[in-house]
Amino acid sequence: MFTRIVVTFVVVSLLTGCQGKAAEPATTVQAAQKLDLLTLPLPEGAEMSRHRRVAELGYAIKKGAKEAFDFVDQQLKERGWSQLPDSRIQSEFASANYELDGFLLHLSVSPRQEDKSGVIITHMGNVSLEEAPVPANAEKMYAFANVVMYKSPKSVEETAQACRQEMTKAGWSPYGAAGDSVSYRKNAVLVDVNVMSAPAQEGATVISLTSKLLSLELPAPPFADDFRYTDGTTHIGFDTDKSPQEVADFYREKLAPAGWKATTEKPVEIEWKEYTIFRTATQDMITIATHEFESRTRVNLDHQNASEVAVDELREKTSAGEKAKYRDVEWLPVGVVIPDGLESERLEDWAVKIRTPGKDAFAIAEAIAEALTAKGWDNVSKKRGEPVLRVRRYEGEEDRAVYLIAVRPPKRESWVAVVGVGGVILESEE
């Protein structure tokens, strides 16, 4: 595994010396204005390794490290980013830091299987770590672009407590901990403060600070124990003595200013868990699942944008269509017209996905829907004029149904899927 370690001795003056007053930690919107990783063009043949996030973009490409590095390097420079004098380009590995208006970005390339290179672009935020609050008695040891280290005359416990006091006094909110490291969030920037006894410093107490951008700005409840946030999956987990209703009420209040609305007043009990769902006008979704664990409440919060919700809908409907394989039913062929110039992918005999780049996915779905209606399929869905994701069910005879799923997000891939359930085989039709 390639470890991203950057050694830089001249970068800090570039990031801090010209800024004067410390910058307010950025929001996700402000970071995207400098570089939007949701829309940054990918090289031909790139394979996404995960969902696109505001804070990080990762993909694999069948190219050497230098060629993969140069593709991104050129795009960044065209957008005004300056490569800092710390780049390292070798035959299999490459890494560099970039700066624009106080924002820091990291690019790394490392080998993958099958002669591929893995590319990761990471927003590091806009906080000058040298200006981050630390105890007054801390002595700076060194400062690089993305890490600053201090020596403290106090014990590890006393220093950690002093760091917490300084960070919270400056408006940073505790945002989880792991081992010797405690995280603090302000807007969309996360600063990790690690306090430990360093053998290389004869057991002296050492403080190190690093930072990164988060893809979401979700609050951490003050009553949360063992709080954990994972940006790659936009997942939060913690334990608490509060009830599921109190957890839901906390997030109801804190999420409301950002346009989130709960779909129910109280958590809904399903089997052994209780669920509260929040949605936005753009059909993003937050699901809070709670259950009892060792006489406490265990909480898991998952955020999904509308595209991810659409993927889940497609997976669920495709799985439902598969059940007909294990029933004694006669399969019914249903023709689907694929518009000229669009690529389609047959997921199963009963499921087809049509990519619609540059086209109106809703209009294409409507054309398919009209053809289904003309053949006697009955639309039983309530039309609500959803802006990003639409799911419609068309019923036929003998418990057969056809689902149309259409998604047209502003910054992500648009597509239409047709899925048959109850014994429906989809066939291409002219």
C-alpha positions in Angstrom: 0.0 0.0 0.0 1.3 3.5 -0.9 1.5 5.8 2.1 1.1 9.5 1.4 4.0 11.1 3.3 5.1 14.5 2.1 8.3 16.1 3.2 8.5 19.9 2.6 10.7 22.5 4.1 9.8 25.6 2.0 6.1 25.3 1.5 4.8 26.7 4.8 5.9 30.3 4.0 3.9 30.0 0.8 0.7 29.0 2.7 1.0 31.2 5.7 3.3 34.1 5.1 1.0 35.8 2.6 -2.3 35.3 4.2 -2.1 37.7 7.1 -5.3 37.1 9.1 -6.1 33.5 9.6 -8.7 32.3 7.1 -12.0 31.0 8.4 -12.2 27.2 7.9 -13.9 26.6 4.5 -17.4 25.2 3.9 -17.9 22.4 1.3 -19.4 25.0 -1.0 -16.3 27.3 -0.7 -13.9 24.4 -1.3 -15.9 23.3 -4.4 -15.6 26.8 -5.8 -11.8 26.3 -5.8 -12.0 22.8 -7.2 -15.1 20.7 -7.7 -14.1 17.1 -7.5 -17.6 16.1 -8.4 -17.2 17.5 -11.9 -13.4 17.3 -12.5 -13.0 15.5 -15.9 -11.6 11.9 -15.7 -9.2 10.4 -18.2 -10.7 8.0 -20.7 -10.9 4.5 -19.3 -10.9 5.6 -15.6 -12.6 3.3 -13.2 -14.1 4.8 -10.1 -13.1 3.1 -6.9 -15.9 4.7 -4.9 -18.7 7.3 -5.1 -17.5 10.8 -5.9 -17.2 13.0 -2.8 -16.6 16.7 -2.4 -13.4 16.1 -0.4 -11.8 13.3 -2.3 -11.7 11.7 -5.8 -10.2 8.3 -6.4 -10.0 6.2 -9.5 -7.9 3.6 -11.3 -6.4 4.0 -14.8 -4.4 1.7 -17.0 -1.4 4.0 -17.3 1.9 4.5 -15.7 2.4 6.7 -12.6 3.9 9.7 -14.5 1.3 9.7 -17.3 -1.6 9.4 -14.7 0.1 12.1 -12.6 0.6 14.5 -15.6 -3.1 14.3 -16.6 -4.3 15.6 -13.2 -1.3 18.0 -12.9 -2.2 19.7 -16.1 -5.9 20.1 -15.1 -5.0 21.6 -11.8 -2.6 24.1 -13.3 -5.2 25.1 -15.9 -7.5 25.9 -13.0 -5.0 28.1 -11.2 -3.5 25.7 -8.7 0.3 26.0 -8.1 2.3 22.9 -7.6 4.4 23.3 -4.4 8.1 22.4 -4.5 7.6 19.0 -2.8 6.6 16.8 -5.7 8.1 13.3 -6.0 7.6 11.4 -9.3 9.1 7.9 -9.6 8.4 5.0 -12.0 5.5 3.7 -9.9 4.8 6.4 -7.4 4.0 10.1 -7.6 2.8 12.7 -5.1 2.5 16.5 -4.9 0.8 19.3 -3.0 -0.9 22.2 -4.7 -2.1 25.6 -3.4 -4.7 28.1 -4.5 -5.8 31.1 -2.4 -4.8 29.4 0.8 -6.5 26.0 0.0 -4.2 23.0 -0.1 -4.7 19.9 -2.3 -2.8 16.6 -2.4 -2.4 14.4 -5.4 -1.0 10.9 -5.1 -0.5 8.0 -7.6 0.4 4.5 -6.6 0.4 1.1 -8.3 -2.6 -1.2 -8.5 -3.2 -4.7 -9.9 -3.4 -5.4 -13.6 -0.8 -2.7 -14.6 -3.1 0.1 -13.3 -2.3 3.2 -11.3 -4.5 4.4 -8.5 -5.1 8.1 -8.4 -6.3 10.0 -5.3 -7.0 13.7 -5.2 -7.7 15.0 -1.7 -8.9 18.4 -0.5 -6.9 19.3 2.7 -8.8 22.5 3.5 -7.7 26.1 4.0 -6.5 26.1 7.6 -2.9 27.2 8.3 -1.9 24.6 10.9 0.8 27.0 12.3 -2.1 29.3 13.3 -4.2 26.5 14.8 -4.5 27.0 18.6 -2.1 25.0 20.9 -1.0 25.5 24.5 1.1 28.6 25.1 4.0 26.5 26.5 4.2 24.3 23.3 7.5 24.8 21.4 7.4 24.3 17.6 9.6 21.6 16.3 8.9 21.8 12.6 6.1 22.8 10.2 5.4 21.3 6.8 2.6 21.9 4.3 0.2 19.4 5.9 1.6 18.7 9.4 2.9 20.8 12.3 4.7 19.4 15.3 5.3 20.8 18.8 7.0 19.7 22.0 5.2 20.2 25.3 6.8 20.3 28.8 3.7 18.8 30.3 2.5 15.2 30.5 0.5 13.6 27.7 -2.7 13.8 29.7 -2.2 17.5 30.7 -1.2 18.4 27.2 -4.2 16.7 25.6 -6.5 18.5 28.0 -4.9 21.8 27.3 -5.2 21.2 23.5 -8.9 20.4 23.9 -9.4 23.7 25.8 -7.6 25.7 23.2 -9.4 24.2 20.3 -12.9 24.4 21.8 -12.2 28.0 23.0 -11.4 28.9 19.3 -14.7 27.4 18.2 -13.6 24.0 17.1 -16.1 21.2 18.0 -14.8 17.7 19.1 -15.5 15.3 16.3 -14.3 11.8 17.5 -11.1 10.3 18.6 -8.9 7.3 17.7 -6.0 6.2 19.9 -3.9 9.3 20.8 -5.6 11.5 18.2 -8.6 13.7 18.8 -10.5 15.3 15.9 -12.0 18.8 15.8 -14.4 20.2 13.2 -15.1 23.8 12.1 -17.4 24.1 9.1 -16.0 21.5 6.7 -12.4 21.4 7.9 -11.2 18.7 10.3 -8.1 19.1 12.3 -6.6 16.0 14.0 -4.6 16.7 17.1 -2.3 13.9 18.2 -0.6 14.0 21.6 1.8 11.2 22.5 5.1 10.4 24.2 7.8 10.3 21.5 10.6 7.8 22.1 12.8 9.6 19.5 12.4 12.7 21.7 13.5 10.9 24.9 9.9 10.4 25.9 9.0 14.0 25.6 5.3 14.9 25.0 4.8 15.8 21.3 1.8 17.4 19.6 1.2 16.9 15.9 -1.6 18.6 13.9 -2.9 17.6 10.5 -6.0 18.7 8.6 -8.3 17.7 5.8 -11.6 18.7 4.2 -14.9 16.8 5.0 -17.5 16.1 2.3 -20.3 16.9 4.7 -20.9 19.3 7.6 -22.8 17.0 10.0 -22.9 17.9 13.7 -21.6 15.6 16.5 -24.0 15.5 19.5 -22.4 16.6 22.7 -24.0 13.5 24.3 -22.3 11.1 21.9 -19.7 8.5 23.1 -17.2 6.9 20.8 -18.2 9.2 18.0 -16.9 8.0 14.6 -17.3 9.7 11.2 -16.1 8.1 7.9 -16.0 10.5 5.0 -15.7 7.8 2.3 -19.0 6.3 3.2 -20.5 9.5 4.9 -21.4 7.4 7.9 -21.6 8.4 11.6 -21.7 6.0 14.5 -21.8 6.5 18.3 -23.4 5.3 21.5 -25.4 7.4 23.9 -27.7 7.3 27.0 -30.3 9.3 25.1 -33.4 7.8 23.7 -34.0 7.3 19.9 -36.5 10.2 20.1 -33.9 12.5 21.7 -31.4 11.6 19.1 -33.9 12.3 16.3 -34.9 15.6 17.9 -31.2 16.7 18.1 -30.7 16.1 14.4 -34.1 17.6 13.5 -33.0 20.9 15.1 -29.4 20.9 13.9 -30.2 19.9 10.3 -33.2 22.2 9.7 -31.1 25.3 8.8 -29.6 23.3 5.9 -33.0 22.3 4.5 -33.4 18.9 6.0 -36.9 17.7 7.0 -37.8 14.6 8.9 -40.4 12.4 7.1 -42.0 11.4 10.5 -42.5 13.0 13.9 -41.3 9.9 15.7 -38.8 7.2 14.9 -40.5 4.3 13.0 -39.9 0.8 14.6 -39.0 -1.9 12.1 -38.1 -5.3 13.7 -35.5 -4.5 16.3 -34.5 -1.0 15.1 -36.0 2.4 15.0 -35.6 4.6 12.0 -35.8 8.4 11.3 -35.4 9.6 7.8 -34.5 13.1 6.7 -34.7 14.4 3.1 -33.9 17.6 1.3 -35.6 19.3 -1.7 -32.9 17.8 -3.9 -33.8 14.3 -2.6 -30.6 13.7 -0.6 -31.4 11.4 2.3 -30.1 10.8 5.8 -31.2 7.6 7.6 -30.7 7.4 11.4 -31.0 3.8 12.7 -31.0 3.2 16.4 -31.2 0.1 18.6 -30.5 -0.9 22.2 -27.0 -2.1 22.9 -25.9 -3.0 26.4 -28.6 -0.9 28.0 -27.6 2.1 25.8 -28.7 3.5 22.4 -26.4 2.6 19.5 -26.8 5.1 16.6 -25.8 4.8 13.0 -26.4 7.7 10.6 -25.9 7.3 6.9 -26.0 10.1 4.3 -26.9 9.4 0.7 -27.1 11.9 -2.2 -29.9 11.3 -4.7 -27.6 9.4 -7.0 -26.8 6.9 -4.3 -30.4 6.6 -3.4 -31.1 5.8 -7.1 -28.4 3.1 -7.0 -30.1 1.5 -4.0 -33.5 1.6 -5.7 -32.0 -0.1 -8.7 -30.3 -2.8 -6.6 -33.5 -3.4 -4.6 -35.7 -3.7 -7.7 -33.3 -5.9 -9.6 -33.1 -8.2 -6.6 -36.9 -8.3 -6.5 -37.0 -9.3 -10.2 -34.7 -12.2 -9.5 -37.2 -13.9 -7.3 -39.2 -15.0 -10.3 -36.3 -17.4 -11.1 -37.4 -19.5 -8.1 -41.1 -19.5 -8.9 -43.1 -21.5 -11.3 -44.0 -18.6 -13.6 -44.1 -18.1 -17.3 -41.7 -15.3 -18.3 -43.3 -12.5 -20.3 -41.1 -10.6 -22.8 -41.4 -6.8 -22.8 -39.8 -4.7 -25.4 -37.8 -1.6 -24.5 -36.7 1.0 -27.0 -33.1 2.2 -26.5 -32.8 5.8 -28.0 -30.2 6.1 -30.7 -26.8 7.2 -29.6 -27.2 6.0 -26.0 -25.3 3.2 -24.3 -27.2 0.5 -22.5 -26.0 -2.1 -20.0 -27.9 -5.4 -19.4 -27.7 -6.0 -15.7 -29.9 -9.1 -15.8 -32.4 -10.6 -18.2 -35.0 -8.4 -16.4 -32.9 -5.2 -15.8 -31.4 -2.7 -18.2 -29.6 0.5 -17.4 -29.4 3.3 -20.0 -26.7 6.0 -19.6 -28.0 9.5 -20.7 -25.1 11.9 -20.7 -26.1 15.3 -22.1 -29.8 14.1 -22.4 -32.8 14.6 -20.2 -33.2 11.3 -18.3 -36.7 12.2 -17.3 -37.8 12.8 -21.0 -36.3 9.4 -22.0 -38.0 7.6 -19.1 -41.3 9.3 -20.1 -41.0 8.0 -23.7 -40.4 4.5 -22.4 -43.4 5.0 -20.0 -45.7 6.0 -22.9 -44.7 2.8 -24.8 -45.5 0.7 -21.7 -48.9 2.4 -21.2 -49.7 1.8 -24.9 -49.2 -1.9 -24.3 -51.6 -1.9 -21.4 -49.3 -1.4 -18.4 -50.9 0.7 -15.7 -49.0 3.5 -13.9 -49.8 3.1 -10.3 -47.3 5.7 -9.0 -48.2 9.1 -7.7 -46.5 11.8 -9.8 -44.8 14.3 -7.5 -42.6 16.3 -9.8 -39.4 15.2 -8.1 -36.4 17.2 -9.3 -33.6 14.6 -9.3 -34.9 11.1 -8.9 -38.1 9.5 -10.1 -39.3 5.9 -9.6 -42.4 4.7 -11.3 -44.2 1.4 -11.1 -46.3 0.0 -14.0 -48.4 -3.0 -13.3 -49.5 -5.7 -15.6 -51.3 -9.0 -15.2 -50.5 -11.8 -12.8 -48.5 -9.7 -10.3 -46.1 -8.6 -13.0 -44.6 -5.1 -12.8 -42.1 -2.9 -14.6 -40.2 -0.2 -12.7 -38.7 2.9 -14.4 -36.0 4.6 -12.4 -34.6 7.9 -13.8 -32.0 10.1 -12.1 -30.6 13.4 -13.4 -28.3 14.9 -10.7 -26.7 18.3 -11.5 -23.1 17.1 -11.0 -23.2 13.3 -11.4 -24.1 10.7 -14.0 -27.7 10.7 -15.3 -29.3 7.4 -16.3 -32.5 5.5 -16.7 -33.2 1.9 -15.6 -36.0 -0.5 -16.6 -36.6 -3.4 -14.3 -39.1 -6.2 -14.6 -40.6 -7.9 -11.5 -42.7 -11.0 -11.2 -41.5 -12.8 -14.4 -40.7 -10.1 -16.9 -37.9 -10.4 -19.5 -36.7 -7.2 -21.2 -36.0 -7.3 -24.9 -34.6 -4.6 -27.1 -37.1 -3.2 -29.5 -36.7 -1.0 -32.6 
